[in-house]
C-alpha cells in the first residue's frame, strides 16, 4: 500500500478500495497487466482517457453532473465502434 494509506475499515464497515483491489489481484492467478502507452491510437485507451476527462469536467463544474448518464452511453458506443473498426 502507498505510504500513509489508511487500511482501516471505512464507513459502514466497508473494506478500503485499494485493499479490495489487492485481494482481487492476489486471488486471480490468470490476471495479467500490460503497459499501454498513452495516446498511441488504441481505441479503448483513448476511450478511457476521454471518460476520465469527462469526469474531470463534471467535477470542475464544466459539465453538469446530471448530464453524465446521458453522455456515458454516447462515449461508450463511439469507443466500441472505433474498437471494432480497428480490429477489422
C-alpha positions in Angstrom: 0.0 0.0 0.0 1.1 3.6 -0.6 2.9 5.2 2.4 0.2 6.7 4.7 -2.7 4.8 3.1 -5.3 4.0 5.8 -6.3 0.3 5.6 -8.9 0.5 8.4 -12.5 -0.2 7.5 -14.4 2.6 6.0 -17.8 3.9 7.0 -20.5 1.2 7.2 -17.7 -1.4 7.6 -16.6 -1.3 4.0 -13.1 -2.5 3.1 -10.9 0.2 1.5 -10.8 0.1 -2.3 -7.0 -0.5 -2.6 -7.3 -3.4 -0.1 -10.2 -4.9 -2.2 -8.1 -4.5 -5.4 -5.1 -6.1 -3.8 -7.2 -9.1 -2.8 -8.6 -9.4 -6.3 -5.1 -9.4 -7.8 -3.8 -11.9 -5.3 -6.6 -14.4 -5.9 -6.8 -14.1 -9.6 -3.8 -16.0 -10.9 -4.7 -15.7 -14.5 -4.7 -11.9 -14.3 -2.0 -10.1 -16.3 -1.1 -6.5 -16.6 0.0 -4.9 -19.8 1.5 -1.4 -20.0 -0.3 0.5 -22.7 1.4 3.6 -23.8 -1.0 6.5 -23.7 -2.3 8.1 -26.9 -0.9 5.5 -29.3 -4.3 5.2 -31.1 -5.6 2.3 -29.1 -9.4 3.0 -29.2 -10.1 1.6 -25.8 -7.2 3.5 -24.2 -8.5 6.7 -26.0 -12.0 6.0 -24.7 -10.7 5.6 -21.1 -8.9 8.9 -21.5 -12.0 10.6 -22.8 -14.1 9.2 -19.9 -11.5 10.4 -17.4 -11.6 13.9 -18.9 -15.4 13.9 -18.9 -15.3 13.1 -15.1 -12.8 15.9 -14.5 -15.1 18.3 -16.4 -18.0 17.2 -14.3 -16.1 17.6 -11.1 -14.8 21.0 -12.3 -18.4 22.2 -13.0 -17.9 22.4 -16.8 -20.3 19.6 -17.4 -23.5 19.3 -15.4 -23.3 16.1 -13.3 -26.9 15.2 -14.3 -25.7 15.1 -17.9 -23.3 12.2 -17.2 -25.9 9.4 -17.5 -26.8 10.7 -21.0 -23.3 11.2 -22.2 -21.7 8.0 -21.0 -23.6 5.7 -23.4 -22.7 8.0 -26.3 -19.0 7.8 -25.4 -19.2 4.0 -25.0 -20.9 3.5 -28.3 -18.4 5.6 -30.1 -15.5 3.9 -28.4 -16.8 0.4 -29.2 -17.3 1.4 -32.8 -13.8 2.7 -33.0 -12.5 -0.5 -31.4 -14.4 -2.7 -33.8 -13.2 -0.7 -36.8 -9.6 -1.1 -35.6 -9.9 -4.8 -35.4 -11.5 -5.3 -38.8 
